[in-house]
Amino acid sequence: MKTYSISEVAKELNLTAYTLRYYDKEGLLPFVERTPSGTRLFRESDIAALKIIECLKSTGMAIKEIKNFIDWCSEGDSTLQQRYDMFIERKAHVEAQLEELKKTMAIIEHKCLYYKTALDAGTEDIHKHPNIGISFANRKASVLT
């Protein structure tokens, strides 16, 4: 079974060795083996677990909550419902984030069109004269030009 050093894992996951040591200190890596001298030895399964940790972090989950998840995993089948419920909650959280990002993207797309039109016309005045070029009759947007 192949093992990886902390620097190899850090590079693979685009993390720092400091981050991995912090995760270990916070109890997120109880499964990582150590040599007699204390060097961490990561296996493929450890890297897979770290990818889940990073996924949960990217949803805004706190380290303490991720630690709870790790503990539940260690407890086995008796915590399947808690783990399932946690991922259902994370899914809802990410879906809400996506909706917010869609709203943000709509504004950005509007501003891209606004500025592209102004660039093509050579002036922002194009947006002030509805008879010239593109009409923005429904524009609620005097939003930060």
DOSEDO-973548 format. One record per residue (C-alpha): residue number from 1; chain; x, y, z. Coordinates in Angstrom, 2 decimals, always signed. Layout:
<site><n>NUM</n><chain>A</chain><east>X</east><north>Y</north><up>Z</up></site>
...
! end
This chain:
<site><n>1</n><chain>A</chain><east>+0.00</east><north>+0.00</north><up>+0.00</up></site>
<site><n>2</n><chain>A</chain><east>+1.46</east><north>+3.30</north><up>-1.15</up></site>
<site><n>3</n><chain>A</chain><east>+1.77</east><north>+6.13</north><up>+1.33</up></site>
<site><n>4</n><chain>A</chain><east>+2.25</east><north>+9.83</north><up>+0.74</up></site>
<site><n>5</n><chain>A</chain><east>+4.05</east><north>+12.54</north><up>+2.67</up></site>
<site><n>6</n><chain>A</chain><east>+2.30</east><north>+15.61</north><up>+3.96</up></site>
<site><n>7</n><chain>A</chain><east>+3.95</east><north>+17.72</north><up>+1.23</up></site>
<site><n>8</n><chain>A</chain><east>+2.77</east><north>+15.32</north><up>-1.50</up></site>
<site><n>9</n><chain>A</chain><east>-0.79</east><north>+15.42</north><up>-0.17</up></site>
<site><n>10</n><chain>A</chain><east>-0.68</east><north>+19.19</north><up>+0.21</up></site>
<site><n>11</n><chain>A</chain><east>+0.42</east><north>+19.54</north><up>-3.41</up></site>
<site><n>12</n><chain>A</chain><east>-2.17</east><north>+17.03</north><up>-4.66</up></site>
<site><n>13</n><chain>A</chain><east>-5.03</east><north>+18.85</north><up>-2.90</up></site>
<site><n>14</n><chain>A</chain><east>-3.71</east><north>+22.38</north><up>-3.42</up></site>
<site><n>15</n><chain>A</chain><east>-3.47</east><north>+22.91</north><up>+0.33</up></site>
<site><n>16</n><chain>A</chain><east>-0.58</east><north>+23.82</north><up>+2.58</up></site>
<site><n>17</n><chain>A</chain><east>+1.16</east><north>+21.43</north><up>+4.92</up></site>
<site><n>18</n><chain>A</chain><east>+0.18</east><north>+23.90</north><up>+7.65</up></site>
<site><n>19</n><chain>A</chain><east>-3.52</east><north>+23.39</north><up>+6.79</up></site>
<site><n>20</n><chain>A</chain><east>-3.12</east><north>+19.61</north><up>+6.98</up></site>
<site><n>21</n><chain>A</chain><east>-1.37</east><north>+19.89</north><up>+10.35</up></site>
<site><n>22</n><chain>A</chain><east>-4.19</east><north>+22.18</north><up>+11.55</up></site>
<site><n>23</n><chain>A</chain><east>-6.80</east><north>+19.63</north><up>+10.44</up></site>
<site><n>24</n><chain>A</chain><east>-4.89</east><north>+16.95</north><up>+12.33</up></site>
<site><n>25</n><chain>A</chain><east>-4.69</east><north>+19.14</north><up>+15.44</up></site>
<site><n>26</n><chain>A</chain><east>-8.46</east><north>+19.76</north><up>+15.24</up></site>
<site><n>27</n><chain>A</chain><east>-9.14</east><north>+16.02</north><up>+15.10</up></site>
<site><n>28</n><chain>A</chain><east>-10.17</east><north>+15.82</north><up>+11.46</up></site>
<site><n>29</n><chain>A</chain><east>-7.51</east><north>+13.25</north><up>+10.59</up></site>
<site><n>30</n><chain>A</chain><east>-7.71</east><north>+10.53</north><up>+13.27</up></site>
<site><n>31</n><chain>A</chain><east>-7.24</east><north>+7.90</north><up>+10.57</up></site>
<site><n>32</n><chain>A</chain><east>-3.80</east><north>+9.13</north><up>+9.42</up></site>
<site><n>33</n><chain>A</chain><east>-0.99</east><north>+6.83</north><up>+10.51</up></site>
<site><n>34</n><chain>A</chain><east>+2.36</east><north>+8.03</north><up>+11.82</up></site>
<site><n>35</n><chain>A</chain><east>+5.82</east><north>+6.62</north><up>+11.77</up></site>
<site><n>36</n><chain>A</chain><east>+7.56</east><north>+6.03</north><up>+15.12</up></site>
<site><n>37</n><chain>A</chain><east>+9.21</east><north>+9.44</north><up>+14.65</up></site>
<site><n>38</n><chain>A</chain><east>+5.79</east><north>+11.11</north><up>+14.19</up></site>
<site><n>39</n><chain>A</chain><east>+5.82</east><north>+11.65</north><up>+10.43</up></site>
<site><n>40</n><chain>A</chain><east>+2.32</east><north>+11.47</north><up>+8.98</up></site>
<site><n>41</n><chain>A</chain><east>+1.73</east><north>+8.78</north><up>+6.36</up></site>
<site><n>42</n><chain>A</chain><east>-1.27</east><north>+9.37</north><up>+4.10</up></site>
<site><n>43</n><chain>A</chain><east>-3.00</east><north>+6.63</north><up>+2.13</up></site>
<site><n>44</n><chain>A</chain><east>-5.34</east><north>+7.00</north><up>-0.87</up></site>
<site><n>45</n><chain>A</chain><east>-8.31</east><north>+6.64</north><up>+1.49</up></site>
<site><n>46</n><chain>A</chain><east>-6.96</east><north>+9.52</north><up>+3.61</up></site>
<site><n>47</n><chain>A</chain><east>-6.74</east><north>+11.71</north><up>+0.51</up></site>
<site><n>48</n><chain>A</chain><east>-10.33</east><north>+10.78</north><up>-0.36</up></site>
<site><n>49</n><chain>A</chain><east>-11.41</east><north>+11.75</north><up>+3.17</up></site>
<site><n>50</n><chain>A</chain><east>-9.57</east><north>+15.06</north><up>+2.84</up></site>
<site><n>51</n><chain>A</chain><east>-11.47</east><north>+15.76</north><up>-0.38</up></site>
<site><n>52</n><chain>A</chain><east>-14.74</east><north>+15.32</north><up>+1.56</up></site>
<site><n>53</n><chain>A</chain><east>-13.43</east><north>+17.63</north><up>+4.30</up></site>
<site><n>54</n><chain>A</chain><east>-12.56</east><north>+20.25</north><up>+1.67</up></site>
<site><n>55</n><chain>A</chain><east>-15.97</east><north>+19.81</north><up>+0.06</up></site>
<site><n>56</n><chain>A</chain><east>-17.72</east><north>+20.41</north><up>+3.39</up></site>
<site><n>57</n><chain>A</chain><east>-15.49</east><north>+23.41</north><up>+4.09</up></site>
<site><n>58</n><chain>A</chain><east>-16.39</east><north>+24.91</north><up>+0.72</up></site>
<site><n>59</n><chain>A</chain><east>-20.06</east><north>+24.82</north><up>+1.71</up></site>
<site><n>60</n><chain>A</chain><east>-19.25</east><north>+27.03</north><up>+4.69</up></site>
<site><n>61</n><chain>A</chain><east>-19.35</east><north>+24.25</north><up>+7.25</up></site>
<site><n>62</n><chain>A</chain><east>-17.40</east><north>+25.00</north><up>+10.42</up></site>
<site><n>63</n><chain>A</chain><east>-14.44</east><north>+22.84</north><up>+11.44</up></site>
<site><n>64</n><chain>A</chain><east>-16.32</east><north>+21.84</north><up>+14.60</up></site>
<site><n>65</n><chain>A</chain><east>-19.21</east><north>+20.49</north><up>+12.51</up></site>
<site><n>66</n><chain>A</chain><east>-16.81</east><north>+18.67</north><up>+10.19</up></site>
<site><n>67</n><chain>A</chain><east>-15.25</east><north>+17.12</north><up>+13.29</up></site>
<site><n>68</n><chain>A</chain><east>-18.71</east><north>+15.86</north><up>+14.30</up></site>
<site><n>69</n><chain>A</chain><east>-19.03</east><north>+14.24</north><up>+10.88</up></site>
<site><n>70</n><chain>A</chain><east>-15.60</east><north>+12.58</north><up>+11.22</up></site>
<site><n>71</n><chain>A</chain><east>-16.62</east><north>+11.29</north><up>+14.66</up></site>
<site><n>72</n><chain>A</chain><east>-19.87</east><north>+9.91</north><up>+13.24</up></site>
<site><n>73</n><chain>A</chain><east>-17.92</east><north>+8.10</north><up>+10.53</up></site>
<site><n>74</n><chain>A</chain><east>-15.75</east><north>+6.52</north><up>+13.23</up></site>
<site><n>75</n><chain>A</chain><east>-18.86</east><north>+5.35</north><up>+15.08</up></site>
<site><n>76</n><chain>A</chain><east>-20.05</east><north>+3.30</north><up>+12.11</up></site>
<site><n>77</n><chain>A</chain><east>-23.54</east><north>+2.39</north><up>+10.98</up></site>
<site><n>78</n><chain>A</chain><east>-25.28</east><north>+3.74</north><up>+14.06</up></site>
<site><n>79</n><chain>A</chain><east>-24.73</east><north>+7.27</north><up>+12.70</up></site>
<site><n>80</n><chain>A</chain><east>-25.83</east><north>+6.73</north><up>+9.11</up></site>
<site><n>81</n><chain>A</chain><east>-29.00</east><north>+8.80</north><up>+9.62</up></site>
<site><n>82</n><chain>A</chain><east>-27.05</east><north>+11.74</north><up>+11.11</up></site>
<site><n>83</n><chain>A</chain><east>-24.60</east><north>+11.68</north><up>+8.23</up></site>
<site><n>84</n><chain>A</chain><east>-27.39</east><north>+11.48</north><up>+5.67</up></site>
<site><n>85</n><chain>A</chain><east>-29.27</east><north>+14.35</north><up>+7.33</up></site>
<site><n>86</n><chain>A</chain><east>-26.10</east><north>+16.42</north><up>+7.41</up></site>
<site><n>87</n><chain>A</chain><east>-25.55</east><north>+15.98</north><up>+3.68</up></site>
<site><n>88</n><chain>A</chain><east>-29.21</east><north>+16.79</north><up>+2.94</up></site>
<site><n>89</n><chain>A</chain><east>-28.76</east><north>+20.02</north><up>+4.93</up></site>
<site><n>90</n><chain>A</chain><east>-25.50</east><north>+20.80</north><up>+3.09</up></site>
<site><n>91</n><chain>A</chain><east>-27.25</east><north>+20.16</north><up>-0.24</up></site>
<site><n>92</n><chain>A</chain><east>-29.98</east><north>+22.68</north><up>+0.66</up></site>
<site><n>93</n><chain>A</chain><east>-27.31</east><north>+25.16</north><up>+1.75</up></site>
<site><n>94</n><chain>A</chain><east>-25.42</east><north>+24.82</north><up>-1.54</up></site>
<site><n>95</n><chain>A</chain><east>-28.65</east><north>+25.10</north><up>-3.55</up></site>
<site><n>96</n><chain>A</chain><east>-29.35</east><north>+28.41</north><up>-1.77</up></site>
<site><n>97</n><chain>A</chain><east>-25.79</east><north>+29.55</north><up>-2.54</up></site>
<site><n>98</n><chain>A</chain><east>-26.33</east><north>+28.66</north><up>-6.20</up></site>
<site><n>99</n><chain>A</chain><east>-29.51</east><north>+30.75</north><up>-6.33</up></site>
<site><n>100</n><chain>A</chain><east>-27.63</east><north>+33.72</north><up>-4.90</up></site>
<site><n>101</n><chain>A</chain><east>-24.84</east><north>+33.20</north><up>-7.42</up></site>
<site><n>102</n><chain>A</chain><east>-27.40</east><north>+33.12</north><up>-10.25</up></site>
<site><n>103</n><chain>A</chain><east>-28.71</east><north>+36.52</north><up>-9.12</up></site>
<site><n>104</n><chain>A</chain><east>-25.16</east><north>+37.83</north><up>-8.96</up></site>
<site><n>105</n><chain>A</chain><east>-24.44</east><north>+36.46</north><up>-12.43</up></site>
<site><n>106</n><chain>A</chain><east>-27.55</east><north>+38.14</north><up>-13.86</up></site>
<site><n>107</n><chain>A</chain><east>-26.32</east><north>+41.51</north><up>-12.59</up></site>
<site><n>108</n><chain>A</chain><east>-22.81</east><north>+40.89</north><up>-13.92</up></site>
<site><n>109</n><chain>A</chain><east>-24.17</east><north>+39.83</north><up>-17.32</up></site>
<site><n>110</n><chain>A</chain><east>-26.33</east><north>+42.96</north><up>-17.43</up></site>
<site><n>111</n><chain>A</chain><east>-23.32</east><north>+45.15</north><up>-16.65</up></site>
<site><n>112</n><chain>A</chain><east>-21.20</east><north>+43.36</north><up>-19.26</up></site>
<site><n>113</n><chain>A</chain><east>-23.88</east><north>+44.07</north><up>-21.87</up></site>
<site><n>114</n><chain>A</chain><east>-24.21</east><north>+47.65</north><up>-20.65</up></site>
<site><n>115</n><chain>A</chain><east>-20.48</east><north>+48.33</north><up>-20.96</up></site>
<site><n>116</n><chain>A</chain><east>-20.06</east><north>+46.39</north><up>-24.22</up></site>
<site><n>117</n><chain>A</chain><east>-22.85</east><north>+48.45</north><up>-25.78</up></site>
<site><n>118</n><chain>A</chain><east>-21.24</east><north>+51.65</north><up>-24.50</up></site>
<site><n>119</n><chain>A</chain><east>-17.83</east><north>+50.57</north><up>-25.80</up></site>
<site><n>120</n><chain>A</chain><east>-19.24</east><north>+49.69</north><up>-29.23</up></site>
<site><n>121</n><chain>A</chain><east>-21.00</east><north>+53.08</north><up>-29.38</up></site>
<site><n>122</n><chain>A</chain><east>-17.95</east><north>+54.88</north><up>-28.05</up></site>
<site><n>123</n><chain>A</chain><east>-20.01</east><north>+56.49</north><up>-25.31</up></site>
<site><n>124</n><chain>A</chain><east>-22.09</east><north>+55.66</north><up>-22.30</up></site>
<site><n>125</n><chain>A</chain><east>-24.62</east><north>+58.19</north><up>-23.58</up></site>
<site><n>126</n><chain>A</chain><east>-26.12</east><north>+55.40</north><up>-25.67</up></site>
<site><n>127</n><chain>A</chain><east>-27.94</east><north>+54.28</north><up>-22.54</up></site>
<site><n>128</n><chain>A</chain><east>-29.40</east><north>+57.75</north><up>-21.97</up></site>
<site><n>129</n><chain>A</chain><east>-31.05</east><north>+57.99</north><up>-25.40</up></site>
<site><n>130</n><chain>A</chain><east>-33.66</east><north>+55.25</north><up>-25.93</up></site>
<site><n>131</n><chain>A</chain><east>-33.90</east><north>+55.97</north><up>-29.69</up></site>
<site><n>132</n><chain>A</chain><east>-30.21</east><north>+55.15</north><up>-30.26</up></site>
<site><n>133</n><chain>A</chain><east>-29.07</east><north>+51.56</north><up>-30.33</up></site>
<site><n>134</n><chain>A</chain><east>-30.39</east><north>+49.23</north><up>-27.68</up></site>
<site><n>135</n><chain>A</chain><east>-33.33</east><north>+50.46</north><up>-25.66</up></site>
<site><n>136</n><chain>A</chain><east>-33.32</east><north>+49.65</north><up>-21.97</up></site>
<site><n>137</n><chain>A</chain><east>-36.97</east><north>+50.57</north><up>-21.43</up></site>
<site><n>138</n><chain>A</chain><east>-37.35</east><north>+48.22</north><up>-18.52</up></site>
<site><n>139</n><chain>A</chain><east>-34.15</east><north>+49.12</north><up>-16.85</up></site>
<site><n>140</n><chain>A</chain><east>-34.43</east><north>+49.31</north><up>-13.16</up></site>
<site><n>141</n><chain>A</chain><east>-30.74</east><north>+49.81</north><up>-13.48</up></site>
<site><n>142</n><chain>A</chain><east>-29.33</east><north>+53.08</north><up>-12.86</up></site>
<site><n>143</n><chain>A</chain><east>-27.58</east><north>+50.50</north><up>-10.71</up></site>
<site><n>144</n><chain>A</chain><east>-23.98</east><north>+51.55</north><up>-10.35</up></site>
<site><n>145</n><chain>A</chain><east>-22.91</east><north>+52.28</north><up>-13.91</up></site>
! end
